[in-house]
Amino acid sequence: MPELPEVETYVRELAPQLAGSRVAAAQVFWPRTIAAPDADTFAACVAGLRFTSFGRRGKFMLLGMSDDYTLIVHLRMTGKLLMLPGNATPGAHTHVLLVLDNGRSLHYMDPRKFGRIWLTRRPETVLAKLGPEPLSDDFTPVSLAHALARRRAAVKALLLDQAVVAGVGNIYADEALHRAGIHPAQPGGDLDATACQELHAAIVAVLTEGIARQGSSLGGSGLQNYLRPGGAPGGFQEEHQVFRRTGLPCPRCATPIARMVIAQRSTHFCPSCQPAR
């Protein structure tokens, strides 16, 4: 569930803590977390590497390392990266542990075990199918209209397609559609140029605001979708207009927020502000 704002927050907050540090030792407690190479090779190879750069592509963290390696992390539903003291005991949900030479340790934790980590010299092999970055110059109202043109799938489902736009997931798709006044089940190809322009502006706005509030933290303590590297929650959940607010009044018009399922995902919208067309 961590989406672009949460992943961007991770990258920004991990950078000053990891920059220049060396991995002194690595342990993998759940081998399937490592997508490539195999877990034993990963642990042997990552030990001794230094963190050199920090970036993001869609929902993927790109942690550049020495010897031309990139550590790619995709958190999926409940993955978290926490910076803890070097002698911190791994928790029940710690699946990968990197002990650093600066007295700290990086714990990858994931109750549902869906997240994946790659160590590769060819990050493009993992990222090749991603669409444009929504906060880049490549993402425009025209490019969005082109991606949606002649598509009969629901616009909500298309926004979840990472080949259409990289980094948008369930939270920010619902919030952007509400802001743009578009029903989530409307076929993407039915949006005219004005609607595409409004949707583009809404996507950029909610993602920018999400980053400014350090992302959205939801769920109980055991299955919380996201915590920042120091363990603090994000704050954008306080700004949600529709997401997980079923039955509560729309902040814009007071109509109760409705829920439906699109692309097997819970979808939240205001029937009045986002009428079906």
N, C-alpha and C positions, 0 to 999 in steps of 0.2 A: 504493500500500500504506500510506502514512501514514494512520493512523486518528485517532480523537478524541484520545487522549493525545499523539500526536505533533503534531497541529495545535494543541492547547492549549499545548503547550510552545513552539511557534513564536510564538504570540501573546504569551505571557508574557515570552519572552526578547527578542522584537523591540521590544516596547512602549517600554522605557526607551532603546533605541538610536535609535528612529525618531521618538519623540514631539517634535513641533514642528519637525522638519526639513523642508526644502523640496526638491522634486525640481528640480535645476538643469538636468538634461538627461536624455533617455531615448532608448534605442536598442532596436529589435526586430530580432533576427537570424533568428528563425523565425516568420514572420507567423501561422501557424496556432495558435501559442500563445495569441494574443489572440482570445478568443471574441466580444467586442463592446467597442467598435466595431471598425472595421477597424484594422489595425496602424498605418497612417500617422496616422489620426485619434487613436488612442490615444497615440502618442508626442507628438503636438502638444498634446493636451489635458492629459496628466498633468504635463508640464513646467510648473513654477510652482506646483503644488499642494503643500500642507503636510499632513503626517500629523497627525491630530487625535484619533483614537480607535482602539481595538483590541478586536476581539471574534471570536467563532467561532460558527458554526451547523453542527452535524454535522461534516463533514470540510472545510468551507469556512472559510478565513480571511477575516475582514471587517475591512479596514483603512480606517477612516474618513478622509476627506480634506477639505480646504477646498472651498468652493463647493458643498457638499452632495453630493460624490461619495463613492462607496465603491469601493475596490479589492478585488475578490473574487478569491481565489486557491484553486484546487483542485489539489492536487499529484498526484493519480492514483497511478501506480505508482512512479515514481522522481523526481518533482519535489522540488526543494530550494530554499530561500531562504537565501542566505549573505550575511552582512555582511562586506565586505572593504574594504581601503583604497581611497580614491577613485581612485587611479591604477592599480589592479589590472587587468591585462590579462584580457579575457574569455576563458574557457576554451572548449574545443571544444564543450561542452554548455551553454554560457551562451546562452539564447535571448532573454532580456530583461534589460536593464541600466538601472538607475536611479541616476544620479549625484546625490548629495545635497549640500546646501550646508554640511554639517558635516564635510566631509573624508572621508566614507565613501561606499560604493556598495553597492547592493542588487542581487545577481545572482540571477536565476531560472535554475536549471540543471536539465536533465531529459534524461538519456541516451535514454529511450524516447519522448520527445516527446508523451506522452499528456496532460500537465497543461494546464490552461486558466486564463486570466486575463480578468476582466471589469472595465471601468471604467464605472460606471453610477450614475445618481441614483435608480434603482428596484431595489434589491437583492432586493425581494420577487419580482420576475419570475424570478430565478434560484433562489430558495430555496423557492418556494411549495409544492412537492410533498414536502418533508421531513416526517418524523414527529416525535414528541416528542424533546426532548433527554433522554438517559438519566440525566443528573445533575440534572435539574430536578424540581420538584414535579409537573409534568405526567405524568411517567413513574412509574407505580405498578404493583403486581402486578395490579390490576384492569384497568388500561389495556392492559397486556401481554396478559392473558388475552383481553381483547376483540379485540385485533389478531390473535391466533392462532386464535380460535374458528372452527371449521368449515373450517379451512384444511388441505388434504391435502398440501401441499408439506412437504418436510423442514424441521424447525425450524432447521437450519443455514442453509438457503436463505432462510428468512423473516427471520432475523437480519441477513442481508446486504442485505435490502430496506430502503433508506433511508426508505421511507414507513412502515415498521413501527417503527423506532427509528433515529434519526439518529446517525451517527458510528461505529457498530460495523462492523468489517470482518473479514477472515479470521482475523487473529491473535486478537483479543479474543473473537470468537464461539467459536472452538475452546476457548480458556481458560475462558470462562464456562460452556460446556456441560460441560466436564470437572469444574469446581468444583461444578456443580449435579447431576452424576451422570446426565445426560441423553444418550442416544445421538443423534448429530447427524442421523441419517436418520429419526428418529421424526417422524411427521406432527405439525405444530404443533397441530392441532385435537385431538390425543389427550392433550395435557398437561392434567392436572387442576389444581385451584386450588392445591394444595400444590406441585406441580411448577412452576407459573408463579411462585409466591412465591419458591421457591428459585432459579429462573432469574433473576428480577428482582434478587434480592440478589447473585447471582454477577456479573451484568453490571455493577452499580454498583461492586462491590468490585474487579473486575479493572481497570475503567477508572480508578478512583481510585488504585489502586496503580500503574497504568501512568503516570499523570500525575506521581505522586510520584517515579518513577524516570526521568522525562524521556523516556518512550517506548521503543520497541523498534527497535534498529538491526540489520539483517540483510543478508546478501549480501556479495559481494566489493566491493572498492574502486571498481570501475568501474560497478557496478549496485547499489550499496547503496541500500536503500529509503529511508533517512532519516538525516540528520545534523542536529544542532541548528544554529542560526544562526551560531555561532562555529566550526562544523566538528567539534565533539565528538560522539561517539555518545551515544545514550540508554543506559539500563541495565536496562530491564525484560526484555530477552531473557534475562538471567541467571535470571529467575524463571519462565520458561515451563515449564509442566508437560507439555504435549503438543505444542505447535506446532513443527513441523519436528523432532520427536524420534522419527521412525519407527524402530522396532526397539529403542529404548532403554527401560530399565525405567521404568514409571510410578512417580513419587516416592511415591505413596500405597500401592501394592500390589505393585510390582515386575513386573507383567505388561508384556510388550513393547507399546509404543505402536504402534497400527495406523494405516494411511492408506487413505482412500478418496476418491473424487471426488464432490462434491455441487455442483450449480449451476456446473459447470465449474471448481470451485476445489478445490485440495488440502485435505483435511479430516483432522485428526489427533485420535485419541481412544484411550481405554483400554477394550478389550473387557470388562474385568472391572468397572471402576468405572462404566462407561456401557453396561450391557447392553442389547441390542435387546429391545424389548417388543412 
